[in-house]
């Protein structure tokens, strides 16, 4: 397999303080494996990811309880949190 040595030009965006694209360094991203509705466990896992070098984290929002917990998670997380919405626009609206 040939891996290109030149990165394709893209527009740069900011996800919180993290720059993505447009020549920015490649950011370390991960996703939690906890139930998002359990904000304490999810925040604990985010802290562990941060200590491993993670800069952006995704959390699943697959229930109303997860959408409600998202507010606390975003407020207490030291890195940007991205909601991975599962098949329900109502969960997206609650997450906003």
N, CA, C and O atoms as a MOPAC input file, in Angstrom:
PM7 MOZYME 1SCF
protein

 N      0.84300 1    -1.16800 1     0.00000 1
 C      0.00000 1     0.00000 1     0.00000 1
 C      0.88900 1     1.23200 1     0.00000 1
 O      1.82300 1     1.33000 1     0.79600 1
 N      0.60100 1     2.17200 1    -0.89000 1
 C      1.32700 1     3.43700 1    -0.93700 1
 C      0.65400 1     4.44600 1    -0.03500 1
 O     -0.54100 1     4.71200 1    -0.16900 1
 N      1.41100 1     5.00200 1     0.87400 1
 C      0.90000 1     6.04100 1     1.76100 1
 C      1.42500 1     7.36800 1     1.25600 1
 O      2.63700 1     7.54200 1     1.13000 1
 N      0.52800 1     8.31900 1     0.96200 1
 C      1.00200 1     9.60600 1     0.43500 1
 C      1.89400 1    10.32300 1     1.44600 1
 O      1.63900 1    10.29300 1     2.65000 1
 N      2.93800 1    10.96600 1     0.93900 1
 C      3.85300 1    11.69300 1     1.81700 1
 C      3.46900 1    13.15900 1     1.93400 1
 O      3.99500 1    13.86600 1     2.79300 1
 N      2.56800 1    13.62600 1     1.09200 1
 C      2.12400 1    15.01200 1     1.12900 1
 C      0.66500 1    15.03500 1     1.59300 1
 O     -0.18100 1    14.32600 1     1.04800 1
 N      0.38600 1    15.85300 1     2.60100 1
 C     -0.98900 1    15.95700 1     3.09400 1
 C     -1.81300 1    16.82000 1     2.15900 1
 O     -1.32900 1    17.81900 1     1.62800 1
 N     -3.05300 1    16.42900 1     1.96400 1
 C     -3.99200 1    17.16200 1     1.12600 1
 C     -4.37000 1    18.47500 1     1.81900 1
 O     -4.54200 1    18.50500 1     3.03700 1
 N     -4.50000 1    19.55900 1     1.04500 1
 C     -4.89200 1    20.84800 1     1.61900 1
 C     -6.34200 1    20.79800 1     2.07500 1
 O     -7.22500 1    20.34800 1     1.34600 1
 N     -6.56800 1    21.26700 1     3.28900 1
 C     -7.91400 1    21.33200 1     3.84200 1
 C     -8.08400 1    22.65500 1     4.57300 1
 O     -7.10500 1    23.34200 1     4.86800 1
 N     -9.31800 1    23.00300 1     4.86000 1
 C     -9.59000 1    24.19600 1     5.65600 1
 C     -9.31600 1    23.88100 1     7.12600 1
 O     -9.54700 1    22.75900 1     7.57500 1
 N     -8.83500 1    24.84800 1     7.85800 1
 C     -8.58300 1    24.66000 1     9.28100 1
 C     -9.80400 1    25.08500 1    10.08500 1
 O    -10.40100 1    26.13000 1     9.82800 1
 N    -10.16700 1    24.25500 1    11.06400 1
 C    -11.24700 1    24.59200 1    11.98200 1
 C    -10.71700 1    24.46200 1    13.39800 1
 O     -9.66200 1    23.87100 1    13.63200 1
 N    -11.45500 1    25.01700 1    14.32400 1
 C    -11.10500 1    24.89100 1    15.73800 1
 C    -12.19500 1    24.09400 1    16.44100 1
 O    -13.38500 1    24.36600 1    16.27900 1
 N    -11.78000 1    23.12300 1    17.21100 1
 C    -12.67500 1    22.38800 1    18.09400 1
 C    -12.20700 1    22.75500 1    19.49600 1
 O    -11.28900 1    22.14600 1    20.04600 1
 N    -12.86100 1    23.76500 1    20.05800 1
 C    -12.33500 1    24.34600 1    21.29300 1
 C    -10.97500 1    24.94300 1    20.96500 1
 O    -10.84200 1    25.65600 1    19.97100 1
 N     -9.96500 1    24.66900 1    21.78100 1
 C     -8.63600 1    25.20900 1    21.51300 1
 C     -7.81800 1    24.38100 1    20.51600 1
 O     -6.70200 1    24.76600 1    20.16500 1
 N     -8.35800 1    23.25800 1    20.06300 1
 C     -7.61500 1    22.34200 1    19.19000 1
 C     -7.87600 1    22.69500 1    17.73000 1
 O     -9.02300 1    22.72900 1    17.28600 1
 N     -6.79800 1    22.95700 1    16.98800 1
 C     -6.89400 1    23.23400 1    15.55500 1
 C     -6.84200 1    21.90600 1    14.80400 1
 O     -6.04900 1    21.02100 1    15.12400 1
 N     -7.72300 1    21.79000 1    13.78000 1
 C     -7.78900 1    20.57300 1    12.97500 1
 C     -7.76800 1    20.98600 1    11.51000 1
 O     -8.48000 1    21.90700 1    11.11000 1
 N     -6.95600 1    20.30900 1    10.71300 1
 C     -6.87200 1    20.59200 1     9.28200 1
 C     -6.02000 1    21.81400 1     8.99500 1
 O     -5.47000 1    22.43000 1     9.90800 1
 N     -5.91600 1    22.16300 1     7.70300 1
 C     -5.19500 1    23.35800 1     7.29200 1
 C     -3.75200 1    23.40400 1     7.72200 1
 O     -3.22500 1    24.48500 1     7.98600 1
 N     -3.09600 1    22.26400 1     7.80100 1
 C     -1.68900 1    22.21900 1     8.17800 1
 C     -1.44100 1    22.10900 1     9.67200 1
 O     -0.28800 1    22.05500 1    10.10000 1
 N     -2.50200 1    22.07300 1    10.47500 1
 C     -2.32900 1    21.90900 1    11.92500 1
 C     -1.76800 1    20.51500 1    12.20200 1
 O     -1.99500 1    19.58800 1    11.42500 1
 N     -1.04000 1    20.36600 1    13.30000 1
 C     -0.55400 1    19.02800 1    13.64700 1
 C     -1.72900 1    18.06000 1    13.80600 1
 O     -2.82600 1    18.47100 1    14.18400 1
 N     -1.50400 1    16.80600 1    13.52300 1
 C     -2.54900 1    15.79600 1    13.68500 1
 C     -2.88900 1    15.68500 1    15.16200 1
 O     -2.00300 1    15.51600 1    16.00000 1
 N     -4.18300 1    15.78100 1    15.48100 1
 C     -4.61400 1    15.73800 1    16.88100 1
 C     -4.93700 1    14.30100 1    17.29000 1
 O     -5.35200 1    13.47900 1    16.47400 1
 N     -4.73600 1    14.03000 1    18.56400 1
 C     -5.03900 1    12.71100 1    19.12200 1
 C     -6.49100 1    12.73300 1    19.58400 1
 O     -6.88100 1    13.56900 1    20.39800 1
 N     -7.28200 1    11.81000 1    19.05700 1
 C     -8.70500 1    11.74700 1    19.37000 1
 C     -9.05500 1    10.33500 1    19.80700 1
 O     -8.43500 1     9.36900 1    19.36300 1
 N    -10.05500 1    10.21700 1    20.68000 1
 C    -10.52300 1     8.90300 1    21.10600 1
 C    -12.00300 1     8.98400 1    21.43700 1
 O    -12.61700 1    10.04800 1    21.35300 1
 N    -12.56500 1     7.84400 1    21.81400 1
 C    -13.96800 1     7.77000 1    22.20200 1
 C    -14.06400 1     6.99300 1    23.50500 1
 O    -13.35500 1     6.00800 1    23.71000 1
 N    -14.95100 1     7.44800 1    24.38100 1
 C    -15.11300 1     6.74200 1    25.64100 1
 C    -15.84900 1     5.42700 1    25.41400 1
 O    -16.55500 1     5.25200 1    24.42000 1
 N    -15.66700 1     4.50600 1    26.36300 1
 C    -16.33300 1     3.20100 1    26.31200 1
 C    -17.32000 1     3.05300 1    27.46600 1
 O    -17.85400 1     1.96900 1    27.70200 1
 N    -17.55600 1     4.14000 1    28.17400 1
 C    -18.47300 1     4.11300 1    29.31300 1
 C    -19.88900 1     4.41900 1    28.85300 1
 O    -20.10400 1     4.83500 1    27.71400 1
 N    -20.84900 1     4.21300 1    29.74100 1
 C    -22.19900 1     4.69100 1    29.48300 1
 C    -22.18700 1     6.19300 1    29.74900 1
 O    -21.91300 1     6.61900 1    30.87100 1
 N    -22.47300 1     6.97600 1    28.76000 1
 C    -22.40600 1     8.42900 1    28.89200 1
 C    -23.34100 1     8.93600 1    29.98000 1
 O    -23.06200 1     9.95600 1    30.61000 1
 N    -24.43300 1     8.24400 1    30.20500 1
 C    -25.37400 1     8.63400 1    31.26200 1
 C    -24.70400 1     8.62800 1    32.63300 1
 O    -25.15800 1     9.32000 1    33.54400 1
 N    -23.63500 1     7.85700 1    32.79000 1
 C    -22.86000 1     7.84400 1    34.03800 1
 C    -21.74900 1     8.88700 1    33.89800 1
 O    -20.62000 1     8.56600 1    33.52500 1
 N    -22.08900 1    10.12800 1    34.20200 1
 C    -21.15800 1    11.24200 1    33.99700 1
 C    -19.85700 1    11.05300 1    34.76900 1
 O    -18.78600 1    11.35200 1    34.24000 1
 N    -19.92000 1    10.56300 1    36.00700 1
 C    -18.70000 1    10.40400 1    36.81000 1
 C    -17.73000 1     9.42400 1    36.16700 1
 O    -16.53800 1     9.71200 1    36.06600 1
 N    -18.22900 1     8.26400 1    35.73000 1
 C    -17.34600 1     7.27300 1    35.09200 1
 C    -16.81000 1     7.79600 1    33.76500 1
 O    -15.65200 1     7.56500 1    33.41900 1
 N    -17.65600 1     8.49800 1    33.03100 1
 C    -17.22600 1     9.04500 1    31.74300 1
 C    -16.14700 1    10.10100 1    31.94800 1
 O    -15.15400 1    10.11600 1    31.22000 1
 N    -16.32600 1    10.98000 1    32.92300 1
 C    -15.30800 1    11.99800 1    33.21200 1
 C    -14.01200 1    11.36500 1    33.70200 1
 O    -12.92700 1    11.84800 1    33.37700 1
 N    -14.11000 1    10.29700 1    34.47700 1
 C    -12.90400 1     9.59400 1    34.92900 1
 C    -12.14600 1     9.02500 1    33.72300 1
 O    -10.92100 1     9.11600 1    33.64600 1
 N    -12.89500 1     8.43700 1    32.78800 1
 C    -12.24100 1     7.88800 1    31.60100 1
 C    -11.62900 1     9.00700 1    30.75600 1
 O    -10.54700 1     8.83200 1    30.19500 1
 N    -12.30100 1    10.14200 1    30.66000 1
 C    -11.73400 1    11.27100 1    29.90900 1
 C    -10.42800 1    11.71400 1    30.54200 1
 O     -9.46600 1    11.99500 1    29.82800 1
 N    -10.37000 1    11.78400 1    31.87300 1
 C     -9.12200 1    12.16000 1    32.55100 1
 C     -7.99900 1    11.18400 1    32.20500 1
 O     -6.86000 1    11.59600 1    31.98800 1
 N     -8.31800 1     9.90300 1    32.15500 1
 C     -7.30900 1     8.89900 1    31.79600 1
 C     -6.86200 1     9.08100 1    30.34700 1
 O     -5.67700 1     8.94200 1    30.04300 1
 N     -7.79800 1     9.39000 1    29.45400 1
 C     -7.44300 1     9.63300 1    28.05800 1
 C     -6.55200 1    10.86000 1    27.92500 1
 O     -5.59000 1    10.85200 1    27.15800 1
 N     -6.87100 1    11.91700 1    28.67100 1
 C     -6.04700 1    13.13100 1    28.64700 1
 C     -4.63000 1    12.81500 1    29.10000 1
 O     -3.66400 1    13.28400 1    28.49900 1
 N     -4.50200 1    12.01900 1    30.16100 1
 C     -3.15800 1    11.68300 1    30.66000 1
 C     -2.38300 1    10.84500 1    29.64500 1
 O     -1.15400 1    10.78700 1    29.70000 1
 N     -3.09200 1    10.19500 1    28.72000 1
 C     -2.42900 1     9.42500 1    27.66600 1
 C     -2.17000 1    10.26500 1    26.42000 1
 O     -1.61800 1     9.76700 1    25.43800 1
 N     -2.57100 1    11.55800 1    26.45500 1
 C     -2.28700 1    12.45600 1    25.34000 1
 C     -3.47000 1    12.80000 1    24.45900 1
 O     -3.29900 1    13.47000 1    23.44000 1
 N     -4.66000 1    12.36300 1    24.82000 1
 C     -5.85100 1    12.65000 1    24.02300 1
 C     -6.16500 1    14.14800 1    24.06400 1
 O     -6.05300 1    14.78600 1    25.11100 1
 N     -6.56300 1    14.70700 1    22.89600 1
 C     -6.86500 1    16.13800 1    22.79200 1
 C     -8.33300 1    16.42500 1    22.49100 1
 O     -8.81700 1    17.52300 1    22.76400 1
 N     -9.04700 1    15.44500 1    21.93000 1
 C    -10.46600 1    15.56200 1    21.60500 1
 C    -11.09900 1    14.21600 1    21.94100 1
 O    -10.52500 1    13.16700 1    21.64900 1
 N    -12.28600 1    14.24400 1    22.55900 1
 C    -12.93400 1    12.98400 1    22.92600 1
 C    -14.36800 1    12.96000 1    22.40700 1
 O    -15.05800 1    13.98000 1    22.40400 1
 N    -14.80300 1    11.78300 1    21.97100 1
 C    -16.18900 1    11.58400 1    21.54500 1
 C    -16.90000 1    10.75500 1    22.59900 1
 O    -16.31000 1     9.85100 1    23.19200 1
 N    -18.15900 1    11.06300 1    22.82700 1
 C    -19.00400 1    10.27400 1    23.72400 1
 C    -20.28500 1     9.92300 1    22.98000 1
 O    -20.79200 1    10.72000 1    22.19100 1
 N    -20.80100 1     8.73500 1    23.23300 1
 C    -22.03000 1     8.32500 1    22.57200 1
 C    -23.23900 1     8.94600 1    23.26900 1
 O    -23.30600 1     9.00800 1    24.49600 1
 N    -24.17800 1     9.39700 1    22.46500 1
 C    -25.44500 1     9.89700 1    23.00700 1
 C    -26.53300 1     9.04100 1    22.35900 1
 O    -27.03400 1     9.34200 1    21.27600 1
 N    -26.87800 1     7.96600 1    23.06300 1
 C    -27.82200 1     7.00000 1    22.52300 1
 C    -29.09000 1     6.88100 1    23.37200 1
 O    -29.90500 1     5.98100 1    23.16800 1
 N    -29.24100 1     7.79800 1    24.32400 1
 C    -30.43800 1     7.79300 1    25.17300 1
 C    -30.66100 1     9.19900 1    25.72800 1
 O    -29.77300 1    10.05100 1    25.67700 1
 N    -31.85600 1     9.42000 1    26.25300 1
 C    -32.16400 1    10.71600 1    26.86400 1
 C    -31.27700 1    10.96000 1    28.08600 1
 O    -30.83500 1    12.08600 1    28.31500 1
 N    -31.01500 1     9.90900 1    28.87100 1
 C    -30.14100 1    10.05300 1    30.04200 1
 C    -28.73400 1    10.47700 1    29.63500 1
 O    -28.10100 1    11.28200 1    30.31900 1
 N    -28.24500 1     9.93600 1    28.52000 1
 C    -26.91600 1    10.32500 1    28.02800 1
 C    -26.92000 1    11.78400 1    27.59000 1
 O    -25.97000 1    12.51800 1    27.86600 1
 N    -27.97600 1    12.20800 1    26.91300 1
 C    -28.07000 1    13.60400 1    26.47200 1
 C    -28.09600 1    14.54400 1    27.67000 1
 O    -27.48700 1    15.61300 1    27.63400 1
 N    -28.79100 1    14.15500 1    28.72000 1
 C    -28.85700 1    14.99000 1    29.91700 1
 C    -27.51100 1    15.04200 1    30.64100 1
 O    -27.14100 1    16.08800 1    31.17400 1
 N    -26.78300 1    13.93800 1    30.66700 1
 C    -25.47400 1    13.89100 1    31.33200 1
 C    -24.41900 1    14.67200 1    30.55800 1
 O    -23.41600 1    15.10200 1    31.12700 1
 N    -24.64600 1    14.85200 1    29.26500 1
 C    -23.66100 1    15.52800 1    28.41400 1
 C    -23.32200 1    16.92500 1    28.92300 1
 O    -22.16700 1    17.34300 1    28.84800 1
 N    -24.30000 1    17.64300 1    29.43300 1
 C    -24.05800 1    19.01200 1    29.92400 1
 C    -22.96700 1    19.02100 1    30.99700 1
 O    -22.03900 1    19.82700 1    30.93200 1
 N    -23.07800 1    18.13100 1    31.98000 1
 C    -22.07600 1    18.06600 1    33.05100 1
 C    -20.72100 1    17.61900 1    32.50200 1
 O    -19.68300 1    18.14600 1    32.90000 1
 N    -20.73400 1    16.65700 1    31.59600 1
 C    -19.48400 1    16.14400 1    31.02900 1
 C    -18.74500 1    17.24600 1    30.28500 1
 O    -17.54100 1    17.42500 1    30.47000 1
 N    -19.46000 1    17.98500 1    29.44500 1
 C    -18.83600 1    19.07700 1    28.68300 1
 C    -18.29600 1    20.14600 1    29.62600 1
 O    -17.19700 1    20.66200 1    29.42600 1
 N    -19.06900 1    20.47200 1    30.64600 1
 C    -18.66400 1    21.52700 1    31.59000 1
 C    -17.40400 1    21.13600 1    32.36100 1
 O    -16.55900 1    21.98900 1    32.63200 1
 N    -17.26900 1    19.86700 1    32.71500 1
 C    -16.16100 1    19.43100 1    33.57000 1
 C    -14.96800 1    18.86200 1    32.80000 1
 O    -13.90700 1    18.65000 1    33.38700 1
 N    -15.11900 1    18.61600 1    31.52100 1
 C    -14.02200 1    18.03900 1    30.73600 1
 C    -12.96100 1    19.10100 1    30.44500 1
 O    -13.28000 1    20.25900 1    30.17700 1
 N    -11.70600 1    18.68700 1    30.50200 1
 C    -10.61200 1    19.61300 1    30.20400 1
 C    -10.28600 1    19.66100 1    28.70800 1
 O     -9.46600 1    20.47200 1    28.27400 1
 N    -10.93000 1    18.79000 1    27.92000 1
 C    -10.72300 1    18.78400 1    26.46400 1
 C    -12.08400 1    18.85200 1    25.77800 1
 O    -13.10600 1    18.57000 1    26.40300 1
 N    -12.10700 1    19.22700 1    24.48800 1
 C    -13.37600 1    19.29100 1    23.76300 1
 C    -14.06300 1    17.92200 1    23.71100 1
 O    -13.41500 1    16.89000 1    23.53700 1
 N    -15.39700 1    17.94200 1    23.86600 1
 C    -16.21500 1    16.73100 1    23.82700 1
 C    -17.12600 1    16.81900 1    22.60500 1
 O    -17.79200 1    17.83000 1    22.38600 1
 N    -17.14500 1    15.75400 1    21.81800 1
 C    -18.00900 1    15.67400 1    20.64600 1
 C    -19.07800 1    14.62800 1    20.92000 1
 O    -18.76500 1    13.50300 1    21.30900 1
 N    -20.33300 1    14.99500 1    20.72100 1
 C    -21.45000 1    14.06900 1    20.92700 1
 C    -21.64600 1    13.22400 1    19.67400 1
 O    -21.84200 1    13.75800 1    18.58300 1
 N    -21.59200 1    11.92100 1    19.83200 1
 C    -21.84300 1    10.96900 1    18.75200 1
 C    -23.31200 1    10.55100 1    18.88400 1
 O    -23.64300 1     9.64400 1    19.64800 1
 N    -24.18500 1    11.22400 1    18.12900 1
 C    -25.63500 1    11.04000 1    18.25500 1
 C    -26.06700 1     9.77500 1    17.51400 1
 O    -25.61300 1     9.50400 1    16.40300 1
 N    -26.94600 1     9.01200 1    18.14700 1
 C    -27.39000 1     7.74100 1    17.56800 1
 C    -28.82600 1     7.80800 1    17.06800 1
 O    -29.76600 1     7.63300 1    17.84400 1
 N    -28.99400 1     8.05600 1    15.79600 1
 C    -30.22900 1     7.81800 1    15.06800 1
 C    -31.48000 1     8.54100 1    15.57000 1
 O    -32.59200 1     8.09400 1    15.28900 1
 N    -31.33000 1     9.64500 1    16.30400 1
 C    -32.52700 1    10.29600 1    16.82500 1
 C    -32.28100 1    11.80000 1    16.92300 1
 O    -31.50900 1    12.25900 1    17.76500 1
 N    -32.93700 1    12.55100 1    16.06400 1
 C    -32.74100 1    13.99500 1    16.04900 1
 C    -33.10700 1    14.63000 1    17.39300 1
 O    -32.56500 1    15.67700 1    17.74800 1
 N    -34.02400 1    14.00500 1    18.14600 1
 C    -34.41900 1    14.55200 1    19.43200 1
 C    -33.23900 1    14.53000 1    20.41000 1
 O    -33.09300 1    15.43400 1    21.23200 1
 N    -32.40100 1    13.49500 1    20.31700 1
 C    -31.20800 1    13.43600 1    21.16200 1
 C    -30.21800 1    14.53500 1    20.77700 1
 O    -29.54500 1    15.10500 1    21.63600 1
 N    -30.13800 1    14.82100 1    19.49200 1
 C    -29.26300 1    15.91100 1    19.04200 1
 C    -29.75100 1    17.23800 1    19.61200 1
 O    -28.95300 1    18.04200 1    20.09500 1
 N    -31.04800 1    17.46500 1    19.55700 1
 C    -31.59400 1    18.72000 1    20.08700 1
 C    -31.39700 1    18.82100 1    21.59100 1
 O    -31.08800 1    19.89900 1    22.09800 1
 N    -31.56700 1    17.72600 1    22.30900 1
 C    -31.32800 1    17.74500 1    23.75600 1
 C    -29.85400 1    17.98900 1    24.06000 1
 O    -29.52800 1    18.64500 1    25.05000 1
 N    -28.96600 1    17.47200 1    23.22800 1
 C    -27.52500 1    17.60800 1    23.45600 1
 C    -27.06100 1    19.04000 1    23.27000 1
 O    -26.09800 1    19.47500 1    23.90100 1
 N    -27.74400 1    19.77000 1    22.40700 1
 C    -27.36000 1    21.15800 1    22.16800 1
 C    -27.60100 1    21.95000 1    23.42100 1
 O    -27.34600 1    23.15400 1    23.45000 1

